[in-house]
Amino acid sequence: MTDDPQLALVELTAERDALRAQLEKEGLPSATRWLQRKVWRQAHALETLNKRVVAQRFVLRTIDELGRSLTPEEVRQAKAHGGNA
């Protein structure tokens, strides 16, 4: 989902409305399209996260193969950037 409570509330409200419309058999195509778009957004976010994990594993494996570990300064820099690649 998201870390922003306001955005999460909007998302949950839209999901509730889409599911309610689906149960009432009204607006089924629009509810289905909305849920499909939600799935696509989540799939994209998962793919982005997976790419970051793969990149981080590559870096750690390369460092390990070089026979060294991160210096304290490198660890501080990585934490300061929030682990973003």
C-alpha positions as CSV (number, residue, x, y, z in Angstrom):
1,M,0.0,0.0,0.0
2,T,1.5,3.4,1.0
3,D,3.1,5.0,4.0
4,D,0.9,8.2,3.5
5,P,-2.2,7.7,5.7
6,Q,-4.3,10.2,3.6
7,L,-3.4,8.4,0.3
8,A,-4.1,5.0,2.0
9,L,-7.5,6.3,3.1
10,V,-8.3,7.5,-0.5
11,E,-7.2,4.1,-1.9
12,L,-9.2,2.1,0.6
13,T,-12.3,4.3,0.1
14,A,-12.1,3.8,-3.7
15,E,-11.6,0.0,-3.2
16,R,-14.6,-0.1,-0.9
17,D,-16.8,1.8,-3.4
18,A,-15.6,-0.4,-6.3
19,L,-16.4,-3.6,-4.3
20,R,-19.8,-2.2,-3.2
21,A,-20.7,-1.5,-6.9
22,Q,-19.6,-5.0,-7.8
23,L,-21.8,-6.5,-5.1
24,E,-24.8,-4.4,-6.3
25,K,-24.2,-5.6,-9.9
26,E,-24.0,-1.9,-11.0
27,G,-20.9,-0.5,-12.5
28,L,-19.3,-3.9,-12.7
29,P,-17.0,-2.9,-15.7
30,S,-15.8,0.3,-14.0
31,A,-15.2,-1.6,-10.8
32,T,-13.3,-4.3,-12.6
33,R,-11.2,-1.7,-14.5
34,W,-10.4,0.1,-11.3
35,L,-9.3,-3.1,-9.6
36,Q,-7.2,-4.1,-12.6
37,R,-5.4,-0.7,-12.6
38,K,-4.7,-1.2,-8.8
39,V,-3.2,-4.6,-9.6
40,W,-1.0,-3.1,-12.4
41,R,0.2,-0.3,-10.0
42,Q,1.0,-2.9,-7.3
43,A,2.8,-5.1,-9.9
44,H,4.8,-2.1,-11.1
45,A,5.8,-1.2,-7.5
46,L,6.8,-4.8,-6.8
47,E,8.9,-4.9,-10.0
48,T,10.6,-1.7,-9.0
49,L,11.4,-3.1,-5.5
50,N,12.6,-6.4,-7.0
51,K,15.1,-4.4,-9.3
52,R,16.4,-2.6,-6.3
53,V,16.9,-5.9,-4.4
54,V,18.7,-7.5,-7.3
55,A,21.0,-4.4,-7.7
56,Q,21.8,-4.4,-4.0
57,R,22.5,-8.1,-4.0
58,F,24.8,-7.7,-7.0
59,V,26.7,-4.9,-5.2
60,L,27.0,-7.0,-2.0
61,R,28.1,-10.1,-3.9
62,T,30.7,-8.1,-5.8
63,I,32.1,-6.6,-2.6
64,D,32.2,-10.0,-1.0
65,E,34.1,-11.4,-4.0
66,L,36.6,-8.6,-3.7
67,G,37.3,-9.9,-0.2
68,R,36.2,-6.8,1.6
69,S,33.2,-5.4,3.5
70,L,31.6,-1.9,3.5
71,T,33.6,0.7,5.4
72,P,31.8,2.5,8.3
73,E,31.7,5.6,6.0
74,E,30.0,3.6,3.2
75,V,27.5,2.2,5.7
76,R,26.7,5.7,6.9
77,Q,26.3,7.0,3.3
78,A,24.0,4.1,2.4
79,K,21.8,4.7,5.5
80,A,21.8,8.5,4.8
81,H,20.4,7.8,1.3
82,G,17.7,5.5,2.8
83,G,19.1,2.5,0.8
84,N,17.8,4.0,-2.5
85,A,19.8,2.8,-5.5
